[in-house]
Amino acid sequence: MIKTKIITLFLIFILHSSTISAASAFSVEELKIEVQENGDNKVFGEYWLSFV
């Protein structure tokens, strides 16, 4: 029973750690959206992607 709890807590910790690092690994520096008269649009973006 204790072994199952330890494994479960370890897996929760790993899952939580991976979501935190993934969220901080991607950041948008600039985002520009142009909507033209005919309804078309253009999206320009500048971003940083880093791996820990």
PDB file with SEQRES, HELIX, SHEET and CRYST1 records, atoms N, CA, C and O in Angstrom:
SEQRES   1 A   52  MET ILE LYS THR LYS ILE ILE THR LEU PHE LEU ILE PHE          
SEQRES   2 A   52  ILE LEU HIS SER SER THR ILE SER ALA ALA SER ALA PHE          
SEQRES   3 A   52  SER VAL GLU GLU LEU LYS ILE GLU VAL GLN GLU ASN GLY          
SEQRES   4 A   52  ASP ASN LYS VAL PHE GLY GLU TYR TRP LEU SER PHE VAL          
HELIX    1 AA1 ILE A    2  SER A   24  1                                  23    
SHEET    1 AA1 2 PHE A  26  VAL A  35  0                                        
SHEET    2 AA1 2 ASN A  41  LEU A  49 -1                                        
CRYST1    1.000    1.000    1.000  90.00  90.00  90.00 P 1           1          
ATOM      1  N   MET A   1       0.822  -1.197   0.000  1.00  0.00           N  
ATOM      2  CA  MET A   1       0.000   0.000   0.000  1.00  0.00           C  
ATOM      3  C   MET A   1       0.863   1.257   0.000  1.00  0.00           C  
ATOM      4  O   MET A   1       0.613   2.179  -0.776  1.00  0.00           O  
ATOM      5  N   ILE A   2       1.870   1.301   0.856  1.00  0.00           N  
ATOM      6  CA  ILE A   2       2.757   2.465   0.922  1.00  0.00           C  
ATOM      7  C   ILE A   2       3.553   2.591  -0.376  1.00  0.00           C  
ATOM      8  O   ILE A   2       3.796   3.698  -0.855  1.00  0.00           O  
ATOM      9  N   LYS A   3       3.959   1.449  -0.943  1.00  0.00           N  
ATOM     10  CA  LYS A   3       4.705   1.468  -2.198  1.00  0.00           C  
ATOM     11  C   LYS A   3       3.869   2.069  -3.318  1.00  0.00           C  
ATOM     12  O   LYS A   3       4.395   2.816  -4.143  1.00  0.00           O  
ATOM     13  N   THR A   4       2.595   1.763  -3.364  1.00  0.00           N  
ATOM     14  CA  THR A   4       1.692   2.319  -4.374  1.00  0.00           C  
ATOM     15  C   THR A   4       1.542   3.822  -4.203  1.00  0.00           C  
ATOM     16  O   THR A   4       1.514   4.554  -5.192  1.00  0.00           O  
ATOM     17  N   LYS A   5       1.445   4.291  -2.972  1.00  0.00           N  
ATOM     18  CA  LYS A   5       1.329   5.730  -2.713  1.00  0.00           C  
ATOM     19  C   LYS A   5       2.588   6.469  -3.132  1.00  0.00           C  
ATOM     20  O   LYS A   5       2.517   7.555  -3.706  1.00  0.00           O  
ATOM     21  N   ILE A   6       3.740   5.878  -2.843  1.00  0.00           N  
ATOM     22  CA  ILE A   6       5.007   6.510  -3.214  1.00  0.00           C  
ATOM     23  C   ILE A   6       5.135   6.607  -4.735  1.00  0.00           C  
ATOM     24  O   ILE A   6       5.543   7.642  -5.262  1.00  0.00           O  
ATOM     25  N   ILE A   7       4.792   5.544  -5.425  1.00  0.00           N  
ATOM     26  CA  ILE A   7       4.851   5.557  -6.890  1.00  0.00           C  
ATOM     27  C   ILE A   7       3.883   6.582  -7.453  1.00  0.00           C  
ATOM     28  O   ILE A   7       4.227   7.311  -8.383  1.00  0.00           O  
ATOM     29  N   THR A   8       2.678   6.648  -6.903  1.00  0.00           N  
ATOM     30  CA  THR A   8       1.677   7.619  -7.369  1.00  0.00           C  
ATOM     31  C   THR A   8       2.159   9.049  -7.148  1.00  0.00           C  
ATOM     32  O   THR A   8       2.051   9.882  -8.048  1.00  0.00           O  
ATOM     33  N   LEU A   9       2.687   9.342  -5.968  1.00  0.00           N  
ATOM     34  CA  LEU A   9       3.206  10.682  -5.690  1.00  0.00           C  
ATOM     35  C   LEU A   9       4.383  11.028  -6.587  1.00  0.00           C  
ATOM     36  O   LEU A   9       4.509  12.169  -7.032  1.00  0.00           O  
ATOM     37  N   PHE A  10       5.242  10.060  -6.854  1.00  0.00           N  
ATOM     38  CA  PHE A  10       6.365  10.286  -7.755  1.00  0.00           C  
ATOM     39  C   PHE A  10       5.880  10.612  -9.158  1.00  0.00           C  
ATOM     40  O   PHE A  10       6.401  11.533  -9.787  1.00  0.00           O  
ATOM     41  N   LEU A  11       4.904   9.885  -9.658  1.00  0.00           N  
ATOM     42  CA  LEU A  11       4.374  10.143 -10.997  1.00  0.00           C  
ATOM     43  C   LEU A  11       3.687  11.510 -11.071  1.00  0.00           C  
ATOM     44  O   LEU A  11       3.813  12.212 -12.074  1.00  0.00           O  
ATOM     45  N   ILE A  12       2.973  11.883 -10.030  1.00  0.00           N  
ATOM     46  CA  ILE A  12       2.346  13.214  -9.991  1.00  0.00           C  
ATOM     47  C   ILE A  12       3.419  14.298  -9.999  1.00  0.00           C  
ATOM     48  O   ILE A  12       3.278  15.305 -10.693  1.00  0.00           O  
ATOM     49  N   PHE A  13       4.477  14.099  -9.241  1.00  0.00           N  
ATOM     50  CA  PHE A  13       5.574  15.063  -9.204  1.00  0.00           C  
ATOM     51  C   PHE A  13       6.222  15.207 -10.578  1.00  0.00           C  
ATOM     52  O   PHE A  13       6.480  16.328 -11.017  1.00  0.00           O  
ATOM     53  N   ILE A  14       6.489  14.105 -11.259  1.00  0.00           N  
ATOM     54  CA  ILE A  14       7.099  14.147 -12.591  1.00  0.00           C  
ATOM     55  C   ILE A  14       6.173  14.843 -13.575  1.00  0.00           C  
ATOM     56  O   ILE A  14       6.631  15.664 -14.369  1.00  0.00           O  
ATOM     57  N   LEU A  15       4.897  14.539 -13.543  1.00  0.00           N  
ATOM     58  CA  LEU A  15       3.932  15.176 -14.437  1.00  0.00           C  
ATOM     59  C   LEU A  15       3.868  16.673 -14.177  1.00  0.00           C  
ATOM     60  O   LEU A  15       3.871  17.467 -15.117  1.00  0.00           O  
ATOM     61  N   HIS A  16       3.810  17.058 -12.923  1.00  0.00           N  
ATOM     62  CA  HIS A  16       3.745  18.471 -12.551  1.00  0.00           C  
ATOM     63  C   HIS A  16       5.022  19.198 -12.979  1.00  0.00           C  
ATOM     64  O   HIS A  16       4.949  20.317 -13.488  1.00  0.00           O  
ATOM     65  N   SER A  17       6.165  18.593 -12.785  1.00  0.00           N  
ATOM     66  CA  SER A  17       7.442  19.206 -13.167  1.00  0.00           C  
ATOM     67  C   SER A  17       7.542  19.392 -14.671  1.00  0.00           C  
ATOM     68  O   SER A  17       8.043  20.416 -15.138  1.00  0.00           O  
ATOM     69  N   SER A  18       7.076  18.425 -15.426  1.00  0.00           N  
ATOM     70  CA  SER A  18       7.165  18.529 -16.886  1.00  0.00           C  
ATOM     71  C   SER A  18       6.242  19.605 -17.428  1.00  0.00           C  
ATOM     72  O   SER A  18       6.590  20.256 -18.412  1.00  0.00           O  
ATOM     73  N   THR A  19       5.085  19.817 -16.830  1.00  0.00           N  
ATOM     74  CA  THR A  19       4.191  20.864 -17.320  1.00  0.00           C  
ATOM     75  C   THR A  19       4.729  22.244 -16.977  1.00  0.00           C  
ATOM     76  O   THR A  19       4.542  23.181 -17.754  1.00  0.00           O  
ATOM     77  N   ILE A  20       5.383  22.394 -15.849  1.00  0.00           N  
ATOM     78  CA  ILE A  20       5.968  23.686 -15.487  1.00  0.00           C  
ATOM     79  C   ILE A  20       7.113  24.022 -16.421  1.00  0.00           C  
ATOM     80  O   ILE A  20       7.189  25.151 -16.905  1.00  0.00           O  
ATOM     81  N   SER A  21       8.000  23.089 -16.690  1.00  0.00           N  
ATOM     82  CA  SER A  21       9.135  23.375 -17.560  1.00  0.00           C  
ATOM     83  C   SER A  21       8.689  23.596 -18.999  1.00  0.00           C  
ATOM     84  O   SER A  21       9.282  24.409 -19.708  1.00  0.00           O  
ATOM     85  N   ALA A  22       7.663  22.892 -19.439  1.00  0.00           N  
ATOM     86  CA  ALA A  22       7.188  23.092 -20.810  1.00  0.00           C  
ATOM     87  C   ALA A  22       6.549  24.471 -20.973  1.00  0.00           C  
ATOM     88  O   ALA A  22       6.682  25.096 -22.025  1.00  0.00           O  
ATOM     89  N   ALA A  23       5.872  24.935 -19.958  1.00  0.00           N  
ATOM     90  CA  ALA A  23       5.236  26.246 -20.034  1.00  0.00           C  
ATOM     91  C   ALA A  23       6.264  27.354 -20.074  1.00  0.00           C  
ATOM     92  O   ALA A  23       6.046  28.367 -20.739  1.00  0.00           O  
ATOM     93  N   SER A  24       7.370  27.193 -19.386  1.00  0.00           N  
ATOM     94  CA  SER A  24       8.373  28.243 -19.363  1.00  0.00           C  
ATOM     95  C   SER A  24       9.333  28.143 -20.542  1.00  0.00           C  
ATOM     96  O   SER A  24      10.137  29.052 -20.744  1.00  0.00           O  
ATOM     97  N   ALA A  25       9.276  27.085 -21.316  1.00  0.00           N  
ATOM     98  CA  ALA A  25      10.197  26.889 -22.420  1.00  0.00           C  
ATOM     99  C   ALA A  25       9.761  27.634 -23.679  1.00  0.00           C  
ATOM    100  O   ALA A  25      10.562  27.778 -24.603  1.00  0.00           O  
ATOM    101  N   PHE A  26       8.535  28.105 -23.744  1.00  0.00           N  
ATOM    102  CA  PHE A  26       8.013  28.766 -24.939  1.00  0.00           C  
ATOM    103  C   PHE A  26       7.481  30.134 -24.545  1.00  0.00           C  
ATOM    104  O   PHE A  26       6.622  30.240 -23.671  1.00  0.00           O  
ATOM    105  N   SER A  27       7.990  31.185 -25.189  1.00  0.00           N  
ATOM    106  CA  SER A  27       7.480  32.525 -24.904  1.00  0.00           C  
ATOM    107  C   SER A  27       7.383  33.318 -26.202  1.00  0.00           C  
ATOM    108  O   SER A  27       8.273  33.252 -27.049  1.00  0.00           O  
ATOM    109  N   VAL A  28       6.309  34.056 -26.347  1.00  0.00           N  
ATOM    110  CA  VAL A  28       6.074  34.870 -27.540  1.00  0.00           C  
ATOM    111  C   VAL A  28       6.586  36.274 -27.270  1.00  0.00           C  
ATOM    112  O   VAL A  28       6.203  36.907 -26.285  1.00  0.00           O  
ATOM    113  N   GLU A  29       7.452  36.756 -28.147  1.00  0.00           N  
ATOM    114  CA  GLU A  29       8.001  38.098 -28.010  1.00  0.00           C  
ATOM    115  C   GLU A  29       7.132  39.128 -28.729  1.00  0.00           C  
ATOM    116  O   GLU A  29       6.915  40.229 -28.223  1.00  0.00           O  
ATOM    117  N   GLU A  30       6.640  38.765 -29.904  1.00  0.00           N  
ATOM    118  CA  GLU A  30       5.831  39.699 -30.699  1.00  0.00           C  
ATOM    119  C   GLU A  30       4.799  38.916 -31.493  1.00  0.00           C  
ATOM    120  O   GLU A  30       5.104  37.863 -32.054  1.00  0.00           O  
ATOM    121  N   LEU A  31       3.584  39.430 -31.540  1.00  0.00           N  
ATOM    122  CA  LEU A  31       2.516  38.807 -32.316  1.00  0.00           C  
ATOM    123  C   LEU A  31       1.751  39.909 -33.034  1.00  0.00           C  
ATOM    124  O   LEU A  31       1.263  40.852 -32.411  1.00  0.00           O  
ATOM    125  N   LYS A  32       1.653  39.777 -34.350  1.00  0.00           N  
ATOM    126  CA  LYS A  32       0.986  40.795 -35.161  1.00  0.00           C  
ATOM    127  C   LYS A  32       0.007  40.087 -36.096  1.00  0.00           C  
ATOM    128  O   LYS A  32       0.388  39.184 -36.840  1.00  0.00           O  
ATOM    129  N   ILE A  33      -1.254  40.506 -36.051  1.00  0.00           N  
ATOM    130  CA  ILE A  33      -2.290  39.922 -36.900  1.00  0.00           C  
ATOM    131  C   ILE A  33      -2.873  41.023 -37.774  1.00  0.00           C  
ATOM    132  O   ILE A  33      -3.368  42.030 -37.267  1.00  0.00           O  
ATOM    133  N   GLU A  34      -2.815  40.830 -39.085  1.00  0.00           N  
ATOM    134  CA  GLU A  34      -3.370  41.798 -40.035  1.00  0.00           C  
ATOM    135  C   GLU A  34      -4.588  41.185 -40.716  1.00  0.00           C  
ATOM    136  O   GLU A  34      -4.504  40.107 -41.304  1.00  0.00           O  
ATOM    137  N   VAL A  35      -5.709  41.872 -40.633  1.00  0.00           N  
ATOM    138  CA  VAL A  35      -6.924  41.436 -41.327  1.00  0.00           C  
ATOM    139  C   VAL A  35      -7.111  42.353 -42.523  1.00  0.00           C  
ATOM    140  O   VAL A  35      -7.207  43.571 -42.375  1.00  0.00           O  
ATOM    141  N   GLN A  36      -7.162  41.758 -43.714  1.00  0.00           N  
ATOM    142  CA  GLN A  36      -7.281  42.546 -44.937  1.00  0.00           C  
ATOM    143  C   GLN A  36      -8.754  42.773 -45.276  1.00  0.00           C  
ATOM    144  O   GLN A  36      -9.643  42.165 -44.680  1.00  0.00           O  
ATOM    145  N   GLU A  37      -8.989  43.646 -46.229  1.00  0.00           N  
ATOM    146  CA  GLU A  37     -10.360  44.014 -46.592  1.00  0.00           C  
ATOM    147  C   GLU A  37     -11.169  42.830 -47.126  1.00  0.00           C  
ATOM    148  O   GLU A  37     -12.378  42.762 -46.908  1.00  0.00           O  
ATOM    149  N   ASN A  38     -10.523  41.911 -47.812  1.00  0.00           N  
ATOM    150  CA  ASN A  38     -11.245  40.772 -48.390  1.00  0.00           C  
ATOM    151  C   ASN A  38     -11.461  39.635 -47.386  1.00  0.00           C  
ATOM    152  O   ASN A  38     -12.009  38.594 -47.749  1.00  0.00           O  
ATOM    153  N   GLY A  39     -11.037  39.817 -46.126  1.00  0.00           N  
ATOM    154  CA  GLY A  39     -11.258  38.808 -45.102  1.00  0.00           C  
ATOM    155  C   GLY A  39     -10.068  37.913 -44.845  1.00  0.00           C  
ATOM    156  O   GLY A  39     -10.045  37.179 -43.856  1.00  0.00           O  
ATOM    157  N   ASP A  40      -9.073  37.961 -45.722  1.00  0.00           N  
ATOM    158  CA  ASP A  40      -7.854  37.189 -45.482  1.00  0.00           C  
ATOM    159  C   ASP A  40      -7.098  37.793 -44.302  1.00  0.00           C  
ATOM    160  O   ASP A  40      -7.314  38.946 -43.927  1.00  0.00           O  
ATOM    161  N   ASN A  41      -6.220  36.998 -43.735  1.00  0.00           N  
ATOM    162  CA  ASN A  41      -5.410  37.529 -42.644  1.00  0.00           C  
ATOM    163  C   ASN A  41      -3.989  37.009 -42.746  1.00  0.00           C  
ATOM    164  O   ASN A  41      -3.717  35.974 -43.353  1.00  0.00           O  
ATOM    165  N   LYS A  42      -3.100  37.762 -42.132  1.00  0.00           N  
ATOM    166  CA  LYS A  42      -1.689  37.386 -42.044  1.00  0.00           C  
ATOM    167  C   LYS A  42      -1.299  37.440 -40.577  1.00  0.00           C  
ATOM    168  O   LYS A  42      -1.677  38.361 -39.852  1.00  0.00           O  
ATOM    169  N   VAL A  43      -0.546  36.450 -40.154  1.00  0.00           N  
ATOM    170  CA  VAL A  43      -0.093  36.391 -38.765  1.00  0.00           C  
ATOM    171  C   VAL A  43       1.428  36.342 -38.765  1.00  0.00           C  
ATOM    172  O   VAL A  43       2.039  35.497 -39.419  1.00  0.00           O  
ATOM    173  N   PHE A  44       2.020  37.258 -38.024  1.00  0.00           N  
ATOM    174  CA  PHE A  44       3.468  37.301 -37.874  1.00  0.00           C  
ATOM    175  C   PHE A  44       3.783  37.103 -36.404  1.00  0.00           C  
ATOM    176  O   PHE A  44       3.161  37.720 -35.539  1.00  0.00           O  
ATOM    177  N   GLY A  45       4.737  36.252 -36.125  1.00  0.00           N  
ATOM    178  CA  GLY A  45       5.083  36.011 -34.731  1.00  0.00           C  
ATOM    179  C   GLY A  45       6.570  35.826 -34.546  1.00  0.00           C  
ATOM    180  O   GLY A  45       7.261  35.279 -35.406  1.00  0.00           O  
ATOM    181  N   GLU A  46       7.049  36.291 -33.410  1.00  0.00           N  
ATOM    182  CA  GLU A  46       8.428  36.081 -33.025  1.00  0.00           C  
ATOM    183  C   GLU A  46       8.411  35.423 -31.654  1.00  0.00           C  
ATOM    184  O   GLU A  46       7.767  35.924 -30.733  1.00  0.00           O  
ATOM    185  N   TYR A  47       9.108  34.314 -31.513  1.00  0.00           N  
ATOM    186  CA  TYR A  47       9.035  33.559 -30.261  1.00  0.00           C  
ATOM    187  C   TYR A  47      10.392  32.980 -29.892  1.00  0.00           C  
ATOM    188  O   TYR A  47      11.300  32.885 -30.718  1.00  0.00           O  
ATOM    189  N   TRP A  48      10.498  32.604 -28.652  1.00  0.00           N  
ATOM    190  CA  TRP A  48      11.672  31.914 -28.108  1.00  0.00           C  
ATOM    191  C   TRP A  48      11.251  30.506 -27.721  1.00  0.00           C  
ATOM    192  O   TRP A  48      10.192  30.298 -27.128  1.00  0.00           O  
ATOM    193  N   LEU A  49      12.078  29.565 -28.059  1.00  0.00           N  
ATOM    194  CA  LEU A  49      11.838  28.175 -27.662  1.00  0.00           C  
ATOM    195  C   LEU A  49      13.134  27.647 -27.063  1.00  0.00           C  
ATOM    196  O   LEU A  49      14.163  27.597 -27.736  1.00  0.00           O  
ATOM    197  N   SER A  50      13.077  27.260 -25.812  1.00  0.00           N  
ATOM    198  CA  SER A  50      14.290  26.776 -25.158  1.00  0.00           C  
ATOM    199  C   SER A  50      13.989  25.480 -24.419  1.00  0.00           C  
ATOM    200  O   SER A  50      12.862  25.229 -23.991  1.00  0.00           O  
ATOM    201  N   PHE A  51      15.020  24.673 -24.284  1.00  0.00           N  
ATOM    202  CA  PHE A  51      14.913  23.404 -23.575  1.00  0.00           C  
ATOM    203  C   PHE A  51      15.799  23.436 -22.355  1.00  0.00           C  
ATOM    204  O   PHE A  51      16.946  23.878 -22.426  1.00  0.00           O  
ATOM    205  N   VAL A  52      15.290  22.981 -21.263  1.00  0.00           N  
ATOM    206  CA  VAL A  52      16.051  22.992 -20.019  1.00  0.00           C  
ATOM    207  C   VAL A  52      16.841  21.700 -19.911  1.00  0.00           C  
ATOM    208  O   VAL A  52      17.558  21.495 -18.932  1.00  0.00           O  
TER     209      VAL A  52                                                      
END                                                                             
